[in-house]
Amino acid sequence: MAPIREMLAETGITEQQWRVLRVLSEFGVLDAKTLADRASLLFPSLTRIVATLRDKGLVTQTRDQKDRRRQFIEITDAGQKIIDDRADEAAQIVAEFKATLGAERYETLLDLLADLDPGARA
């Protein structure tokens, strides 16, 4: 995680907040439960993280008009800018991981990590 922390140092966001922004950037608007699953976060943690990101202007939250208990989260332009500005650096970090482990071992690592997260297999 050290390379990710270094990359995020000047942004003022945490690794977990980065994961939320990355998932929203990749998948678009998501309900809170789906976002928690895809970001590999517990729902109570996601609630706190989304509140912080909302306060920073990096995501928006809206309630479903039919089911007021259901909330949708969307990345804002400011949140997307954080992702876009670091896309090359994030890709370089992944490339370095692959170079260190080798392509096959890297894929094995991803498979093993997915095994630890039951939501990742869905």
N, C-alpha and C positions, 0 to 999 in steps of 0.2 A: 504493500500500500504506500510505501514511501514515495515512489515516483508520482503517484496520483496526488498525494498530499502536497508535494512540491508544486505540481501543476495548478492546484487549487488555492495555493497559499494567498495569492493576491486577489482572489475573487470574493473571499469572505464567506464561502459556502463549504459545507462539510462533504465527506465522501458520500454519505447517505443522501444529502440534498442533491448532489451530482447525479446519483443513481436515479432519483425521481425525475430530474430534468431530462436525463438521457432517455428514460422510458417514455416520457411524454413527447419528447422530440421524435422518437421512432414510431410510436403508435398513435399519436394524436390524443384527442380528448378521451379520458377514461373515467369510469366510476371509481370511487375510492377503493373498493374491495379489489378490483382488477389491478389497479395501480399498485396496491400493497403487495399482491401476489407477484406481479411482474418485476417489481423492484426488490423482491425478497426482504420485505419489511413486515413486522408485526403491525396490525391495524392501529393500535394505540400510538405506536411510534410514528406511523405515517401521518396520523392526525396532527401531531405536534410539528412534524417536519413541514407539512403543507401549510400550516398556520404561519410558520416562520417565512417560508418562501412567498406566501401571499403578502405578508407584511413588507417584504423586500421588493414586491412588484414583479416577481419572477413567475408566478402562476396566478390563475383566477379560479375561483370556486363558484359553482352555481348549483342550485337545488333542482332536482327533477320536478317538473310541474305536476306530474301525476302521482309521484311517490316522494313526498317532501323529506323522507328519511334518507333518500339516495342523493349523493352529491357527485358532481362531475368536476374534474380538475383539468385545466388546460394550461399549457405553457404560454407565457406572454412573449412578445418580441424581445424584451430585455432578457428573459430566460433563455430564449433561443440564441441570442447573441453570445451568451456565455458558452453554450455548446459549440456554436460555429467558430468562435474565436480560438477554441482549444481542440478542435477536431484533428488538426494535423499533429499536434503534440500527443493527443490521446492515441492516435493511430501509431505514432512512433513508439510509445510505451508498449503497446500490444506487440509491435514488430520485435522489440527488444526481448519481450517475454518469449516469443516464438523462437527467436534466434538462440536464446539461452537454453531453452528446453528441447528444441527441435520440434518440427511440425507435428509429428506423431504424439510425442509426450505432451505437447500443448493441448491437443485435442483430447487426449486421455484425461488431462487435468480438468478441462471443461466438463467432460462427462462425469467425472467423480464429483465435482462441485454441484452439478445438476442433481446427482443422486442424493445429496444432502438437503436439497430443496424440493420437497414434494410438488410444490406449485410449478416448478420449472418443467415438469414432465407433462403437464396438461396441454 
